[in-house]
Amino acid sequence: MTLKWTDIEDIALALHEAHPEINPLTVRFTDLRDWINELEDWSDDIHKSNEAKLEAIQMAWLDEFNSSQNP
């Protein structure tokens, strides 16, 4: 499966699996964009990112993070 900017939930899950100990709210958007670009299944143009997309991914990742903290 390849990941694109429209795959918000899948990106969030991949980020959570790659960085399970990181609270997403502590990650700067520039770092978040870089981490997304480093995902194994990433296949979209990194320059198509914007604040709204990154915020949506961060919030979805936060949901994953919170779920793992409170099983």
SULURKA-V546891 format. One line per field, one symbol per residue. psi: psi as a letter, one per 30 degrees, with the letter a starting at -180 (. if undefined). burial: + if it has 16 or more other ideal C-beta (glycine too) atoms within 10 Angstrom, else -. A space follows every 10 residues. Layout:
# SULURKA-V546891
psi->???
burial->???
This chain:
# SULURKA-V546891
psi->kkklffheee eeeeeeeeif fkjfffklee eeeeeeffke gkgljffgll eeeeeeeeee eeeeeeeffi .
burial->--+-+-++-+ ++++++---- ---+--+--- -++-++---- -+-+----+- --++--++-+ +--++----- -
